[in-house]
Amino acid sequence: MLFLIILILSFVSSYFLPWWVVAVMAFLAAFFIGKTPGKSFLSGFAAIFIVWTVLALLKSIPNDNILASRVVQLFPIPHRWIFLLAVTAAIGGLVGGMGALSGALLKKAFAK
Amino acid sequence: MKFIKAFISIAITIVLIWLLGIKIGPVPPLGPFLNPSTGFWQNAESKHIVAAENLVLPGLLGKVIIRYDEHRIPHIFAENDHDLYYAQGYVTAHDRLWEMDIQTREAAGRLSEIIGPKALETDRYHRRMGMVYGAENTLRGTLKDPATKMMLMAYTEGVNGYIHSLTPKDYPIEFKLLDYKPEDWQPINCAYLVMLMSETLAGGSDQFAMTNDLKRFGAKTVDDLFPDYPFFEDPIIPAGTKWNFKPLPIPKPSAGFLAQMTARIKTKEIEPGVGSNNWAISGSKSATGYPILANDMHLNLTFPAIWYQVQMSSPTVNVYGVSFPGAPGVVVGYNQHISWGDTNVDADVLDWYQVKFKDKSKNEYWYNNQWVKVKKRVEVINVRSRKPVIDTVIYTHHGPVVYGDASEKPAEKYETVPIGDALRWVAHDESNEFMAIYLLNRGKNYNDYREALAYFGVPAQNFIFASNDNDIAITSNGKFPLKFKDQGKFVLDGSDPANDWHGWVPADQHPTVKNPSQGFVRSANESPTDTAYPYYINWRFEQYYRSKRIADKLTAMKNATVDSMRIMQMDNYSILAQDVLPTMLKYLDPSKMDNDQLKAFDIVKKWDKHYAAKSIGASIFNKWWGKFYDTIWRDNFDVKGIFLKAPSFDRTEKLLLTEPNSKWFDNVHTPLKENAADIVNLAFNSMVDEMVRKYGKPGEKWQWGDVKQTFINHLANLPGFGTGDFSAGGVGGVINALRNNNGPSWRMVVQMGPTVTGYGVFPGGESGNPGSFYYRDMFQTWKDGKLNELLFLKSVGESSERIKSTLTLSGK
């Protein structure tokens, strides 16, 4: 449930709000409906990981990945575009996960 | 406790977001750069092309239709000239915004604003060379004429029309990588483009090194080793051409100059052939009976390319060719009446003057027997995340004192700039090169061409010309200062008015020839004229190798076609090798050689003198000659702490062919007395040793295309954004003068006739976006030595299968 909410909120907001808003979305969602901090982190991580993967692919597939194949060569990772996608998604996931974790922890603090 | 945990988690999240949001060293801010909604993924262009698009832009007077062909070259059709240049600004910015930004920043000395203190010395150099001062003067000259003012202002509006339509996700990827925003385009930026070309093509100087040569070796030796006219030459204007004008009186050499020449008083490796070619044949030599014009301009090759192709049409003009991203109009190209192209003249238009200041305050300097006040210009250089740097530059009536004393000059940089000297540079003067472009684009015949050229000041170019009236012509054209012979070969005394420039060579007396009996005209940066021309333009030009090869080919040519021209542009035959190889081989004794030497000897003896990619002989000769040249001059000219200039290849040839026992062959560091034969042998053996060490036994690994490094980098040297090394033929001094990252930046052939047809290619693509399918779609064609037929639409409605999409712009 939390996973789905974060997924939808961040997907929609990404079109008009700054990139770090995914953390705020994950935070708010976890604060209200998060269960354990661990599960919240995983939900936040997975949701943003997937959202960023999908958004990146929406641009990259019609591009035959030519841009990502060039840009990946700027990074100290294997020079295949898919690795750049993984790094992108992981960074998004980490930000989302940390947002959700913070939300869940704060909720726990308020609960008694 | 629970609250502490929660706050720690929140704090970590905030720090994480903050860290991801800042630029750390060369690493872009990862959050903004990688996130898919505003980061680099947004720069990925779709392969699905939108066939028709309409946009409303503020400032347009009417409707503009832009038709894009299969290489996404825009064909602009406007209802008036304002909208034409507006649209050119718009489409160019769409494809090349970052290139436009970074190039004008470089010229304006504003790189530190985005790069930080690392770029400070580069910025100071540009400021102190007077790039801003010169651009301000060029802009003033351009705005004086209503036509060019309209060009510049409309182009600027168009660029800004595009910039204002952008949100951060649309910024070109380099802005995202370097973490800055595009700023509004200013009309002066167009003038910076002119300054940049002047810097590249007319901003060098060997005056300082020559002065050091003079001090070290004396006038007699310098006269001998650095003659004012080369041993081998084949000038642009056919030798023996009569000059039927009354020249202005030539100024008298100053007393100081004469004294310098009659009294006693870390070489850089020179490589010939940095340069461009152009030629035109008359109808009598072509298959169609109409002239054919060819031009390949050699510059540093980059991604995005230095050129942008465009067709521009309005009720007053319909022209096709290449433009500079950031400047209005077509620089080189053709219309349905004329075609034209450029090579660089390399006239001596940049001189250094010694300045004697009254005292340490440097407020006054000695000139014409009195103290004269200097002017001071304050340059403020903004530096990213630092305080601005304020630099005061002293100007005498000559120009800026680029480095007043040693403390102002960065170590081991800009070694051609003498300390304490003022710079007189034609690029500082008010001018209006845009008028020349405006008129050439609309030119209909020979007279229009000559009229246009009179406006073109700097960098001086050999303008080649062909028309449907069956005229061909070439003019070495630009603002040439009126000088005494060799004025500016050495640093001049700035206190003597006799050393000042004395006016200009009149435009109608520039070296020029129309329809010569040889049936062709051509240039390859060689001497414009033989020694009979009354004016002094420079004491040295590019050597005759390419010039002679072109003349040899064209003299023999009959029934030439576009393809004959195209094949010539890829010609790798070395005149240098033709001149010297027989003599060099003569000095070798195969009976004393080991196996590797014998093999190399055998290969180079049979070599066809073409620098082809697969040629092994080319690699052997090239290294052999290089070692020969170095060995002769290094002992005398490579002196620690003194910046000297070594003699040319041409002078070295003369030494080899006519003075085999010259003292210059003797290595001053050995007790023996060496002659030409000794040095030829020494160079050969040392060449084989080095080649074997680097590439193994003589064989495939020795192929020229692999030995020579050829590559094209992105302007910011970003890995993955360029080509990497590729195998290719050519070398400095052959027509296909491709080496390292310097070579033909635009190859063009134009067949004149009832329908003028152009062919051309540059290494790269129209789009500067590495996420575009048009980023390098023309590279392979260029590398293969082929040309694309250029699509010239005679009217907006002309149908063509090559048109893939249409963009319609209209005003509010």
Interface residues (C-beta under 8 A of the other chain):
Chain A: S14 Y15 P18 W19 W20 A23 F27 W52 L55 A56 L58 K59 S60 P62 N63 D64 N65 I66 L67 A68 S69 R70 V71 V72 Q73 L74 H79 V87 T88 I91 G92 L94 V95 M98 G99 L101 S102 L105 L106 K108 A109
Chain B: K2 F3 K5 A6 S9 I10 I12 T13 L16 I17 L20 G21 L30 G31 P32 L34 N35 P36 S37 T38 G39 F40 W41 Q42 N43 A44 E45 S46 K47 H48 I173 L177 L718 P719 G720 F721 P770 G771 F773 Y775
